[in-house]
Amino acid sequence: MGAGSWVHWVVVLLIVVLIFGTKKLRNIGADLGGAVRGFKEGMKGAENADNAPPQQITAQEGTVIEGEAREKTVSSTDKPA
């Protein structure tokens, strides 16, 4: 009874079903399938984003962008390596 034997895998499957139960295994399978599906959709989205031309962002008249601009100061501890 080697590692590739079908009898070996049937025994392992029976032990796993006895330990976890069919409902928990079904939930794990559904969660894993959803994760794989989400990963595939994410990869498709990344491929489409890489092939798409960059979008130019323009400010509209009358819009206000809030924020504060500060001048960066270099201290003696910020010396480049």
N, CA, C and O atoms as a Maestro MAE file, in Angstrom:
{
 s_m_m2io_version
 :::
 2.0.0
}

f_m_ct {
 s_m_title
 :::
 protein
 m_atom[324] {
  # First column is atom index #
  i_m_mmod_type
  r_m_x_coord
  r_m_y_coord
  r_m_z_coord
  i_m_residue_number
  s_m_chain_name
  s_m_pdb_residue_name
  s_m_pdb_atom_name
  i_m_atomic_number
  :::
  1 25 0.851 -1.179 0.000 1 A "MET " " N  " 7
  2 3 0.000 0.000 0.000 1 A "MET " " CA " 6
  3 2 0.895 1.239 0.000 1 A "MET " " C  " 6
  4 15 1.255 1.748 1.062 1 A "MET " " O  " 8
  5 25 1.255 1.725 -1.197 2 A "GLY " " N  " 7
  6 3 2.123 2.880 -1.328 2 A "GLY " " CA " 6
  7 2 1.341 4.185 -1.265 2 A "GLY " " C  " 6
  8 15 0.118 4.180 -1.133 2 A "GLY " " O  " 8
  9 25 2.051 5.296 -1.360 3 A "ALA " " N  " 7
  10 3 1.427 6.626 -1.266 3 A "ALA " " CA " 6
  11 2 0.534 6.901 -2.474 3 A "ALA " " C  " 6
  12 15 -0.370 7.731 -2.378 3 A "ALA " " O  " 8
  13 25 0.752 6.246 -3.586 4 A "GLY " " N  " 7
  14 3 -0.039 6.467 -4.786 4 A "GLY " " CA " 6
  15 2 -1.224 5.529 -4.920 4 A "GLY " " C  " 6
  16 15 -1.985 5.638 -5.882 4 A "GLY " " O  " 8
  17 25 -1.399 4.614 -3.985 5 A "SER " " N  " 7
  18 3 -2.455 3.622 -4.062 5 A "SER " " CA " 6
  19 2 -3.813 4.267 -3.812 5 A "SER " " C  " 6
  20 15 -3.939 5.139 -2.952 5 A "SER " " O  " 8
  21 25 -4.823 3.844 -4.554 6 A "TRP " " N  " 7
  22 3 -6.157 4.428 -4.390 6 A "TRP " " CA " 6
  23 2 -6.774 4.034 -3.062 6 A "TRP " " C  " 6
  24 15 -7.592 4.768 -2.507 6 A "TRP " " O  " 8
  25 25 -6.382 2.876 -2.553 7 A "VAL " " N  " 7
  26 3 -6.902 2.432 -1.254 7 A "VAL " " CA " 6
  27 2 -6.408 3.362 -0.146 7 A "VAL " " C  " 6
  28 15 -7.152 3.697 0.777 7 A "VAL " " O  " 8
  29 25 -5.165 3.766 -0.248 8 A "HIS " " N  " 7
  30 3 -4.575 4.692 0.720 8 A "HIS " " CA " 6
  31 2 -5.376 5.999 0.759 8 A "HIS " " C  " 6
  32 15 -5.698 6.501 1.837 8 A "HIS " " O  " 8
  33 25 -5.691 6.537 -0.398 9 A "TRP " " N  " 7
  34 3 -6.411 7.818 -0.458 9 A "TRP " " CA " 6
  35 2 -7.865 7.686 0.009 9 A "TRP " " C  " 6
  36 15 -8.420 8.639 0.556 9 A "TRP " " O  " 8
  37 25 -8.481 6.534 -0.196 10 A "VAL " " N  " 7
  38 3 -9.842 6.320 0.302 10 A "VAL " " CA " 6
  39 2 -9.833 6.305 1.827 10 A "VAL " " C  " 6
  40 15 -10.714 6.890 2.457 10 A "VAL " " O  " 8
  41 25 -8.850 5.644 2.421 11 A "VAL " " N  " 7
  42 3 -8.745 5.599 3.881 11 A "VAL " " CA " 6
  43 2 -8.497 6.998 4.439 11 A "VAL " " C  " 6
  44 15 -9.116 7.383 5.431 11 A "VAL " " O  " 8
  45 25 -7.609 7.755 3.820 12 A "VAL " " N  " 7
  46 3 -7.334 9.126 4.260 12 A "VAL " " CA " 6
  47 2 -8.597 9.977 4.149 12 A "VAL " " C  " 6
  48 15 -8.895 10.746 5.063 12 A "VAL " " O  " 8
  49 25 -9.338 9.858 3.061 13 A "LEU " " N  " 7
  50 3 -10.574 10.619 2.875 13 A "LEU " " CA " 6
  51 2 -11.606 10.272 3.947 13 A "LEU " " C  " 6
  52 15 -12.266 11.165 4.477 13 A "LEU " " O  " 8
  53 25 -11.753 8.992 4.271 14 A "LEU " " N  " 7
  54 3 -12.691 8.575 5.309 14 A "LEU " " CA " 6
  55 2 -12.307 9.145 6.674 14 A "LEU " " C  " 6
  56 15 -13.176 9.580 7.430 14 A "LEU " " O  " 8
  57 25 -11.031 9.143 6.987 15 A "ILE " " N  " 7
  58 3 -10.569 9.694 8.266 15 A "ILE " " CA " 6
  59 2 -10.839 11.194 8.332 15 A "ILE " " C  " 6
  60 15 -11.286 11.697 9.363 15 A "ILE " " O  " 8
  61 25 -10.571 11.911 7.242 16 A "VAL " " N  " 7
  62 3 -10.817 13.357 7.205 16 A "VAL " " CA " 6
  63 2 -12.298 13.650 7.375 16 A "VAL " " C  " 6
  64 15 -12.655 14.568 8.113 16 A "VAL " " O  " 8
  65 25 -13.163 12.904 6.720 17 A "VAL " " N  " 7
  66 3 -14.612 13.100 6.851 17 A "VAL " " CA " 6
  67 2 -15.063 12.816 8.278 17 A "VAL " " C  " 6
  68 15 -15.910 13.534 8.810 17 A "VAL " " O  " 8
  69 25 -14.516 11.787 8.900 18 A "LEU " " N  " 7
  70 3 -14.878 11.481 10.281 18 A "LEU " " CA " 6
  71 2 -14.435 12.577 11.246 18 A "LEU " " C  " 6
  72 15 -15.146 12.890 12.201 18 A "LEU " " O  " 8
  73 25 -13.276 13.150 11.004 19 A "ILE " " N  " 7
  74 3 -12.756 14.192 11.901 19 A "ILE " " CA " 6
  75 2 -13.518 15.501 11.726 19 A "ILE " " C  " 6
  76 15 -13.968 16.085 12.712 19 A "ILE " " O  " 8
  77 25 -13.671 15.969 10.495 20 A "PHE " " N  " 7
  78 3 -14.238 17.291 10.250 20 A "PHE " " CA " 6
  79 2 -15.741 17.286 10.007 20 A "PHE " " C  " 6
  80 15 -16.417 18.258 10.344 20 A "PHE " " O  " 8
  81 25 -16.263 16.248 9.446 21 A "GLY " " N  " 7
  82 3 -17.684 16.210 9.111 21 A "GLY " " CA " 6
  83 2 -17.919 16.808 7.735 21 A "GLY " " C  " 6
  84 15 -17.131 17.625 7.260 21 A "GLY " " O  " 8
  85 25 -19.003 16.397 7.100 22 A "THR " " N  " 7
  86 3 -19.248 16.816 5.714 22 A "THR " " CA " 6
  87 2 -19.642 18.286 5.616 22 A "THR " " C  " 6
  88 15 -19.290 18.952 4.643 22 A "THR " " O  " 8
  89 25 -20.373 18.805 6.617 23 A "LYS " " N  " 7
  90 3 -20.811 20.201 6.547 23 A "LYS " " CA " 6
  91 2 -19.611 21.154 6.608 23 A "LYS " " C  " 6
  92 15 -19.537 22.117 5.845 23 A "LYS " " O  " 8
  93 25 -18.688 20.880 7.509 24 A "LYS " " N  " 7
  94 3 -17.507 21.744 7.635 24 A "LYS " " CA " 6
  95 2 -16.643 21.654 6.375 24 A "LYS " " C  " 6
  96 15 -16.112 22.664 5.912 24 A "LYS " " O  " 8
  97 25 -16.503 20.445 5.821 25 A "LEU " " N  " 7
  98 3 -15.720 20.288 4.588 25 A "LEU " " CA " 6
  99 2 -16.384 21.020 3.426 25 A "LEU " " C  " 6
  100 15 -15.693 21.592 2.584 25 A "LEU " " O  " 8
  101 25 -17.714 21.009 3.370 26 A "ARG " " N  " 7
  102 3 -18.435 21.730 2.318 26 A "ARG " " CA " 6
  103 2 -18.199 23.236 2.453 26 A "ARG " " C  " 6
  104 15 -17.994 23.928 1.455 26 A "ARG " " O  " 8
  105 25 -18.231 23.741 3.692 27 A "ASN " " N  " 7
  106 3 -17.985 25.164 3.912 27 A "ASN " " CA " 6
  107 2 -16.551 25.554 3.542 27 A "ASN " " C  " 6
  108 15 -16.318 26.609 2.953 27 A "ASN " " O  " 8
  109 25 -15.611 24.706 3.890 28 A "ILE " " N  " 7
  110 3 -14.214 24.967 3.542 28 A "ILE " " CA " 6
  111 2 -14.048 24.985 2.027 28 A "ILE " " C  " 6
  112 15 -13.349 25.843 1.487 28 A "ILE " " O  " 8
  113 25 -14.689 24.040 1.340 29 A "GLY " " N  " 7
  114 3 -14.611 23.991 -0.125 29 A "GLY " " CA " 6
  115 2 -15.230 25.226 -0.762 29 A "GLY " " C  " 6
  116 15 -14.685 25.761 -1.727 29 A "GLY " " O  " 8
  117 25 -16.363 25.686 -0.236 30 A "ALA " " N  " 7
  118 3 -17.013 26.880 -0.787 30 A "ALA " " CA " 6
  119 2 -16.146 28.119 -0.554 30 A "ALA " " C  " 6
  120 15 -16.014 28.960 -1.442 30 A "ALA " " O  " 8
  121 25 -15.557 28.231 0.636 31 A "ASP " " N  " 7
  122 3 -14.680 29.365 0.932 31 A "ASP " " CA " 6
  123 2 -13.443 29.355 0.041 31 A "ASP " " C  " 6
  124 15 -13.017 30.398 -0.456 31 A "ASP " " O  " 8
  125 25 -12.876 28.181 -0.153 32 A "LEU " " N  " 7
  126 3 -11.690 28.066 -1.007 32 A "LEU " " CA " 6
  127 2 -12.022 28.399 -2.456 32 A "LEU " " C  " 6
  128 15 -11.247 29.073 -3.134 32 A "LEU " " O  " 8
  129 25 -13.169 27.930 -2.929 33 A "GLY " " N  " 7
  130 3 -13.593 28.239 -4.297 33 A "GLY " " CA " 6
  131 2 -13.831 29.734 -4.487 33 A "GLY " " C  " 6
  132 15 -13.462 30.299 -5.517 33 A "GLY " " O  " 8
  133 25 -14.448 30.374 -3.495 34 A "GLY " " N  " 7
  134 3 -14.672 31.818 -3.567 34 A "GLY " " CA " 6
  135 2 -13.362 32.597 -3.573 34 A "GLY " " C  " 6
  136 15 -13.230 33.601 -4.272 34 A "GLY " " O  " 8
  137 25 -12.399 32.126 -2.790 35 A "ALA " " N  " 7
  138 3 -11.096 32.793 -2.748 35 A "ALA " " CA " 6
  139 2 -10.373 32.667 -4.089 35 A "ALA " " C  " 6
  140 15 -9.780 33.632 -4.571 35 A "ALA " " O  " 8
  141 25 -10.425 31.489 -4.682 36 A "VAL " " N  " 7
  142 3 -9.784 31.279 -5.983 36 A "VAL " " CA " 6
  143 2 -10.465 32.132 -7.049 36 A "VAL " " C  " 6
  144 15 -9.796 32.727 -7.893 36 A "VAL " " O  " 8
  145 25 -11.790 32.190 -7.009 37 A "ARG " " N  " 7
  146 3 -12.542 33.000 -7.970 37 A "ARG " " CA " 6
  147 2 -12.183 34.486 -7.818 37 A "ARG " " C  " 6
  148 15 -11.970 35.184 -8.809 37 A "ARG " " O  " 8
  149 25 -12.120 34.954 -6.584 38 A "GLY " " N  " 7
  150 3 -11.745 36.345 -6.340 38 A "GLY " " CA " 6
  151 2 -10.326 36.641 -6.805 38 A "GLY " " C  " 6
  152 15 -10.059 37.713 -7.348 38 A "GLY " " O  " 8
  153 25 -9.417 35.697 -6.594 39 A "PHE " " N  " 7
  154 3 -8.038 35.871 -7.041 39 A "PHE " " CA " 6
  155 2 -7.968 35.972 -8.558 39 A "PHE " " C  " 6
  156 15 -7.248 36.816 -9.092 39 A "PHE " " O  " 8
  157 25 -8.708 35.122 -9.252 40 A "LYS " " N  " 7
  158 3 -8.715 35.157 -10.723 40 A "LYS " " CA " 6
  159 2 -9.270 36.482 -11.234 40 A "LYS " " C  " 6
  160 15 -8.725 37.069 -12.169 40 A "LYS " " O  " 8
  161 25 -10.365 36.958 -10.613 41 A "GLU " " N  " 7
  162 3 -10.938 38.242 -11.031 41 A "GLU " " CA " 6
  163 2 -9.971 39.383 -10.758 41 A "GLU " " C  " 6
  164 15 -9.875 40.322 -11.549 41 A "GLU " " O  " 8
  165 25 -9.264 39.308 -9.656 42 A "GLY " " N  " 7
  166 3 -8.264 40.325 -9.339 42 A "GLY " " CA " 6
  167 2 -7.125 40.334 -10.342 42 A "GLY " " C  " 6
  168 15 -6.631 41.395 -10.723 42 A "GLY " " O  " 8
  169 25 -6.712 39.150 -10.768 43 A "MET " " N  " 7
  170 3 -5.634 39.073 -11.756 43 A "MET " " CA " 6
  171 2 -6.090 39.617 -13.101 43 A "MET " " C  " 6
  172 15 -5.318 40.276 -13.798 43 A "MET " " O  " 8
  173 25 -7.347 39.346 -13.473 44 A "LYS " " N  " 7
  174 3 -7.879 39.900 -14.726 44 A "LYS " " CA " 6
  175 2 -7.934 41.414 -14.645 44 A "LYS " " C  " 6
  176 15 -7.604 42.102 -15.610 44 A "LYS " " O  " 8
  177 25 -8.354 41.940 -13.489 45 A "GLY " " N  " 7
  178 3 -8.415 43.384 -13.297 45 A "GLY " " CA " 6
  179 2 -7.039 44.019 -13.370 45 A "GLY " " C  " 6
  180 15 -6.886 45.116 -13.907 45 A "GLY " " O  " 8
  181 25 -6.033 43.333 -12.829 46 A "ALA " " N  " 7
  182 3 -4.669 43.851 -12.867 46 A "ALA " " CA " 6
  183 2 -4.137 43.851 -14.299 46 A "ALA " " C  " 6
  184 15 -3.440 44.783 -14.700 46 A "ALA " " O  " 8
  185 25 -4.460 42.811 -15.071 47 A "GLU " " N  " 7
  186 3 -4.016 42.762 -16.463 47 A "GLU " " CA " 6
  187 2 -4.677 43.871 -17.271 47 A "GLU " " C  " 6
  188 15 -4.028 44.516 -18.095 47 A "GLU " " O  " 8
  189 25 -5.966 44.090 -17.035 48 A "ASN " " N  " 7
  190 3 -6.670 45.152 -17.753 48 A "ASN " " CA " 6
  191 2 -6.134 46.523 -17.363 48 A "ASN " " C  " 6
  192 15 -6.047 47.413 -18.209 48 A "ASN " " O  " 8
  193 25 -5.776 46.706 -16.104 49 A "ALA " " N  " 7
  194 3 -5.247 47.992 -15.654 49 A "ALA " " CA " 6
  195 2 -3.870 48.243 -16.255 49 A "ALA " " C  " 6
  196 15 -3.531 49.386 -16.564 49 A "ALA " " O  " 8
  197 25 -3.072 47.188 -16.426 50 A "ASP " " N  " 7
  198 3 -1.744 47.349 -17.017 50 A "ASP " " CA " 6
  199 2 -1.839 47.732 -18.494 50 A "ASP " " C  " 6
  200 15 -1.003 48.488 -18.988 50 A "ASP " " O  " 8
  201 25 -2.841 47.224 -19.199 51 A "ASN " " N  " 7
  202 3 -2.974 47.477 -20.626 51 A "ASN " " CA " 6
  203 2 -3.698 48.793 -20.912 51 A "ASN " " C  " 6
  204 15 -3.602 49.318 -22.021 51 A "ASN " " O  " 8
  205 25 -4.414 49.328 -19.936 52 A "ALA " " N  " 7
  206 3 -5.184 50.559 -20.151 52 A "ALA " " CA " 6
  207 2 -4.245 51.765 -20.163 52 A "ALA " " C  " 6
  208 15 -3.262 51.794 -19.421 52 A "ALA " " O  " 8
  209 25 -4.544 52.758 -21.002 53 A "PRO " " N  " 7
  210 3 -3.716 53.960 -20.994 53 A "PRO " " CA " 6
  211 2 -3.917 54.729 -19.691 53 A "PRO " " C  " 6
  212 15 -5.005 54.692 -19.116 53 A "PRO " " O  " 8
  213 25 -2.889 55.421 -19.219 54 A "PRO " " N  " 7
  214 3 -3.025 56.170 -17.977 54 A "PRO " " CA " 6
  215 2 -4.050 57.292 -18.117 54 A "PRO " " C  " 6
  216 15 -4.132 57.947 -19.156 54 A "PRO " " O  " 8
  217 25 -4.820 57.501 -17.074 55 A "GLN " " N  " 7
  218 3 -5.833 58.543 -17.112 55 A "GLN " " CA " 6
  219 2 -5.222 59.854 -16.639 55 A "GLN " " C  " 6
  220 15 -4.429 59.889 -15.699 55 A "GLN " " O  " 8
  221 25 -5.606 60.919 -17.307 56 A "GLN " " N  " 7
  222 3 -5.131 62.240 -16.923 56 A "GLN " " CA " 6
  223 2 -6.159 62.854 -15.985 56 A "GLN " " C  " 6
  224 15 -7.347 62.918 -16.301 56 A "GLN " " O  " 8
  225 25 -5.691 63.302 -14.840 57 A "ILE " " N  " 7
  226 3 -6.573 63.889 -13.850 57 A "ILE " " CA " 6
  227 2 -6.475 65.403 -13.967 57 A "ILE " " C  " 6
  228 15 -5.391 65.979 -13.885 57 A "ILE " " O  " 8
  229 25 -7.604 66.022 -14.157 58 A "THR " " N  " 7
  230 3 -7.630 67.481 -14.257 58 A "THR " " CA " 6
  231 2 -8.564 68.029 -13.184 58 A "THR " " C  " 6
  232 15 -9.567 67.409 -12.832 58 A "THR " " O  " 8
  233 25 -8.211 69.199 -12.678 59 A "ALA " " N  " 7
  234 3 -9.047 69.851 -11.677 59 A "ALA " " CA " 6
  235 2 -10.122 70.666 -12.384 59 A "ALA " " C  " 6
  236 15 -9.850 71.315 -13.394 59 A "ALA " " O  " 8
  237 25 -11.315 70.633 -11.866 60 A "GLN " " N  " 7
  238 3 -12.408 71.404 -12.425 60 A "GLN " " CA " 6
  239 2 -12.396 72.796 -11.803 60 A "GLN " " C  " 6
  240 15 -11.909 72.992 -10.690 60 A "GLN " " O  " 8
  241 25 -12.936 73.747 -12.535 61 A "GLU " " N  " 7
  242 3 -13.010 75.095 -11.993 61 A "GLU " " CA " 6
  243 2 -13.930 75.114 -10.792 61 A "GLU " " C  " 6
  244 15 -14.975 74.463 -10.782 61 A "GLU " " O  " 8
  245 25 -13.539 75.855 -9.793 62 A "GLY " " N  " 7
  246 3 -14.363 75.996 -8.618 62 A "GLY " " CA " 6
  247 2 -14.164 74.902 -7.583 62 A "GLY " " C  " 6
  248 15 -14.821 74.919 -6.541 62 A "GLY " " O  " 8
  249 25 -13.266 73.944 -7.846 63 A "THR " " N  " 7
  250 3 -13.034 72.903 -6.848 63 A "THR " " CA " 6
  251 2 -11.945 73.360 -5.892 63 A "THR " " C  " 6
  252 15 -11.017 74.070 -6.279 63 A "THR " " O  " 8
  253 25 -12.068 72.954 -4.674 64 A "VAL " " N  " 7
  254 3 -11.101 73.323 -3.652 64 A "VAL " " CA " 6
  255 2 -10.423 72.049 -3.169 64 A "VAL " " C  " 6
  256 15 -11.075 71.084 -2.771 64 A "VAL " " O  " 8
  257 25 -9.101 72.074 -3.215 65 A "ILE " " N  " 7
  258 3 -8.336 70.951 -2.709 65 A "ILE " " CA " 6
  259 2 -7.712 71.403 -1.403 65 A "ILE " " C  " 6
  260 15 -6.894 72.323 -1.368 65 A "ILE " " O  " 8
  261 25 -8.118 70.732 -0.323 66 A "GLU " " N  " 7
  262 3 -7.614 71.130 0.979 66 A "GLU " " CA " 6
  263 2 -6.344 70.362 1.296 66 A "GLU " " C  " 6
  264 15 -6.187 69.199 0.924 66 A "GLU " " O  " 8
  265 25 -5.461 71.024 1.977 67 A "GLY " " N  " 7
  266 3 -4.224 70.384 2.380 67 A "GLY " " CA " 6
  267 2 -3.235 71.432 2.808 67 A "GLY " " C  " 6
  268 15 -3.534 72.626 2.792 67 A "GLY " " O  " 8
  269 25 -2.082 71.002 3.184 68 A "GLU " " N  " 7
  270 3 -1.053 71.908 3.650 68 A "GLU " " CA " 6
  271 2 0.265 71.482 3.029 68 A "GLU " " C  " 6
  272 15 0.632 70.308 3.077 68 A "GLU " " O  " 8
  273 25 0.970 72.431 2.450 69 A "ALA " " N  " 7
  274 3 2.275 72.148 1.862 69 A "ALA " " CA " 6
  275 2 3.339 72.598 2.839 69 A "ALA " " C  " 6
  276 15 3.277 73.706 3.372 69 A "ALA " " O  " 8
  277 25 4.298 71.752 3.070 70 A "ARG " " N  " 7
  278 3 5.393 72.092 3.975 70 A "ARG " " CA " 6
  279 2 6.713 71.895 3.251 70 A "ARG " " C  " 6
  280 15 6.839 71.039 2.375 70 A "ARG " " O  " 8
  281 25 7.679 72.689 3.625 71 A "GLU " " N  " 7
  282 3 9.008 72.546 3.054 71 A "GLU " " CA " 6
  283 2 9.734 71.466 3.837 71 A "GLU " " C  " 6
  284 15 9.710 71.461 5.068 71 A "GLU " " O  " 8
  285 25 10.373 70.560 3.131 72 A "LYS " " N  " 7
  286 3 11.087 69.492 3.813 72 A "LYS " " CA " 6
  287 2 12.429 70.024 4.276 72 A "LYS " " C  " 6
  288 15 13.193 70.608 3.508 72 A "LYS " " O  " 8
  289 25 12.686 69.810 5.523 73 A "THR " " N  " 7
  290 3 13.966 70.235 6.074 73 A "THR " " CA " 6
  291 2 14.805 69.000 6.342 73 A "THR " " C  " 6
  292 15 14.284 67.961 6.749 73 A "THR " " O  " 8
  293 25 16.110 69.116 6.110 74 A "VAL " " N  " 7
  294 3 17.019 68.000 6.315 74 A "VAL " " CA " 6
  295 2 17.783 68.263 7.600 74 A "VAL " " C  " 6
  296 15 18.458 69.283 7.739 74 A "VAL " " O  " 8
  297 25 17.671 67.338 8.530 75 A "SER " " N  " 7
  298 3 18.411 67.473 9.776 75 A "SER " " CA " 6
  299 2 19.707 66.675 9.692 75 A "SER " " C  " 6
  300 15 19.944 65.977 8.706 75 A "SER " " O  " 8
  301 25 20.510 66.771 10.674 76 A "SER " " N  " 7
  302 3 21.805 66.084 10.666 76 A "SER " " CA " 6
  303 2 21.641 64.563 10.733 76 A "SER " " C  " 6
  304 15 22.560 63.833 10.362 76 A "SER " " O  " 8
  305 25 20.489 64.075 11.198 77 A "THR " " N  " 7
  306 3 20.269 62.634 11.277 77 A "THR " " CA " 6
  307 2 19.722 62.059 9.978 77 A "THR " " C  " 6
  308 15 19.649 60.840 9.828 77 A "THR " " O  " 8
  309 25 19.335 62.922 9.031 78 A "ASP " " N  " 7
  310 3 18.751 62.471 7.766 78 A "ASP " " CA " 6
  311 2 19.776 62.432 6.640 78 A "ASP " " C  " 6
  312 15 19.424 62.655 5.482 78 A "ASP " " O  " 8
  313 25 21.018 62.157 6.953 79 A "LYS " " N  " 7
  314 3 22.059 62.110 5.922 79 A "LYS " " CA " 6
  315 2 21.855 60.892 5.046 79 A "LYS " " C  " 6
  316 15 21.544 59.814 5.553 79 A "LYS " " O  " 8
  317 25 22.026 61.040 3.728 80 A "PRO " " N  " 7
  318 3 21.877 59.883 2.829 80 A "PRO " " CA " 6
  319 2 22.963 58.852 3.091 80 A "PRO " " C  " 6
  320 15 24.083 59.182 3.482 80 A "PRO " " O  " 8
  321 25 22.605 57.605 2.865 81 A "ALA " " N  " 7
  322 3 23.547 56.509 3.117 81 A "ALA " " CA " 6
  323 2 24.538 56.350 2.012 81 A "ALA " " C  " 6
  324 15 25.398 55.471 2.075 81 A "ALA " " O  " 8
  :::
 }
 m_bond[323] {
  # First column is bond index #
  i_m_from
  i_m_to
  i_m_order
  :::
  1 1 2 1
  2 2 3 1
  3 3 4 2
  4 3 5 1
  5 5 6 1
  6 6 7 1
  7 7 8 2
  8 7 9 1
  9 9 10 1
  10 10 11 1
  11 11 12 2
  12 11 13 1
  13 13 14 1
  14 14 15 1
  15 15 16 2
  16 15 17 1
  17 17 18 1
  18 18 19 1
  19 19 20 2
  20 19 21 1
  21 21 22 1
  22 22 23 1
  23 23 24 2
  24 23 25 1
  25 25 26 1
  26 26 27 1
  27 27 28 2
  28 27 29 1
  29 29 30 1
  30 30 31 1
  31 31 32 2
  32 31 33 1
  33 33 34 1
  34 34 35 1
  35 35 36 2
  36 35 37 1
  37 37 38 1
  38 38 39 1
  39 39 40 2
  40 39 41 1
  41 41 42 1
  42 42 43 1
  43 43 44 2
  44 43 45 1
  45 45 46 1
  46 46 47 1
  47 47 48 2
  48 47 49 1
  49 49 50 1
  50 50 51 1
  51 51 52 2
  52 51 53 1
  53 53 54 1
  54 54 55 1
  55 55 56 2
  56 55 57 1
  57 57 58 1
  58 58 59 1
  59 59 60 2
  60 59 61 1
  61 61 62 1
  62 62 63 1
  63 63 64 2
  64 63 65 1
  65 65 66 1
  66 66 67 1
  67 67 68 2
  68 67 69 1
  69 69 70 1
  70 70 71 1
  71 71 72 2
  72 71 73 1
  73 73 74 1
  74 74 75 1
  75 75 76 2
  76 75 77 1
  77 77 78 1
  78 78 79 1
  79 79 80 2
  80 79 81 1
  81 81 82 1
  82 82 83 1
  83 83 84 2
  84 83 85 1
  85 85 86 1
  86 86 87 1
  87 87 88 2
  88 87 89 1
  89 89 90 1
  90 90 91 1
  91 91 92 2
  92 91 93 1
  93 93 94 1
  94 94 95 1
  95 95 96 2
  96 95 97 1
  97 97 98 1
  98 98 99 1
  99 99 100 2
  100 99 101 1
  101 101 102 1
  102 102 103 1
  103 103 104 2
  104 103 105 1
  105 105 106 1
  106 106 107 1
  107 107 108 2
  108 107 109 1
  109 109 110 1
  110 110 111 1
  111 111 112 2
  112 111 113 1
  113 113 114 1
  114 114 115 1
  115 115 116 2
  116 115 117 1
  117 117 118 1
  118 118 119 1
  119 119 120 2
  120 119 121 1
  121 121 122 1
  122 122 123 1
  123 123 124 2
  124 123 125 1
  125 125 126 1
  126 126 127 1
  127 127 128 2
  128 127 129 1
  129 129 130 1
  130 130 131 1
  131 131 132 2
  132 131 133 1
  133 133 134 1
  134 134 135 1
  135 135 136 2
  136 135 137 1
  137 137 138 1
  138 138 139 1
  139 139 140 2
  140 139 141 1
  141 141 142 1
  142 142 143 1
  143 143 144 2
  144 143 145 1
  145 145 146 1
  146 146 147 1
  147 147 148 2
  148 147 149 1
  149 149 150 1
  150 150 151 1
  151 151 152 2
  152 151 153 1
  153 153 154 1
  154 154 155 1
  155 155 156 2
  156 155 157 1
  157 157 158 1
  158 158 159 1
  159 159 160 2
  160 159 161 1
  161 161 162 1
  162 162 163 1
  163 163 164 2
  164 163 165 1
  165 165 166 1
  166 166 167 1
  167 167 168 2
  168 167 169 1
  169 169 170 1
  170 170 171 1
  171 171 172 2
  172 171 173 1
  173 173 174 1
  174 174 175 1
  175 175 176 2
  176 175 177 1
  177 177 178 1
  178 178 179 1
  179 179 180 2
  180 179 181 1
  181 181 182 1
  182 182 183 1
  183 183 184 2
  184 183 185 1
  185 185 186 1
  186 186 187 1
  187 187 188 2
  188 187 189 1
  189 189 190 1
  190 190 191 1
  191 191 192 2
  192 191 193 1
  193 193 194 1
  194 194 195 1
  195 195 196 2
  196 195 197 1
  197 197 198 1
  198 198 199 1
  199 199 200 2
  200 199 201 1
  201 201 202 1
  202 202 203 1
  203 203 204 2
  204 203 205 1
  205 205 206 1
  206 206 207 1
  207 207 208 2
  208 207 209 1
  209 209 210 1
  210 210 211 1
  211 211 212 2
  212 211 213 1
  213 213 214 1
  214 214 215 1
  215 215 216 2
  216 215 217 1
  217 217 218 1
  218 218 219 1
  219 219 220 2
  220 219 221 1
  221 221 222 1
  222 222 223 1
  223 223 224 2
  224 223 225 1
  225 225 226 1
  226 226 227 1
  227 227 228 2
  228 227 229 1
  229 229 230 1
  230 230 231 1
  231 231 232 2
  232 231 233 1
  233 233 234 1
  234 234 235 1
  235 235 236 2
  236 235 237 1
  237 237 238 1
  238 238 239 1
  239 239 240 2
  240 239 241 1
  241 241 242 1
  242 242 243 1
  243 243 244 2
  244 243 245 1
  245 245 246 1
  246 246 247 1
  247 247 248 2
  248 247 249 1
  249 249 250 1
  250 250 251 1
  251 251 252 2
  252 251 253 1
  253 253 254 1
  254 254 255 1
  255 255 256 2
  256 255 257 1
  257 257 258 1
  258 258 259 1
  259 259 260 2
  260 259 261 1
  261 261 262 1
  262 262 263 1
  263 263 264 2
  264 263 265 1
  265 265 266 1
  266 266 267 1
  267 267 268 2
  268 267 269 1
  269 269 270 1
  270 270 271 1
  271 271 272 2
  272 271 273 1
  273 273 274 1
  274 274 275 1
  275 275 276 2
  276 275 277 1
  277 277 278 1
  278 278 279 1
  279 279 280 2
  280 279 281 1
  281 281 282 1
  282 282 283 1
  283 283 284 2
  284 283 285 1
  285 285 286 1
  286 286 287 1
  287 287 288 2
  288 287 289 1
  289 289 290 1
  290 290 291 1
  291 291 292 2
  292 291 293 1
  293 293 294 1
  294 294 295 1
  295 295 296 2
  296 295 297 1
  297 297 298 1
  298 298 299 1
  299 299 300 2
  300 299 301 1
  301 301 302 1
  302 302 303 1
  303 303 304 2
  304 303 305 1
  305 305 306 1
  306 306 307 1
  307 307 308 2
  308 307 309 1
  309 309 310 1
  310 310 311 1
  311 311 312 2
  312 311 313 1
  313 313 314 1
  314 314 315 1
  315 315 316 2
  316 315 317 1
  317 317 318 1
  318 318 319 1
  319 319 320 2
  320 319 321 1
  321 321 322 1
  322 322 323 1
  323 323 324 2
  :::
 }
}
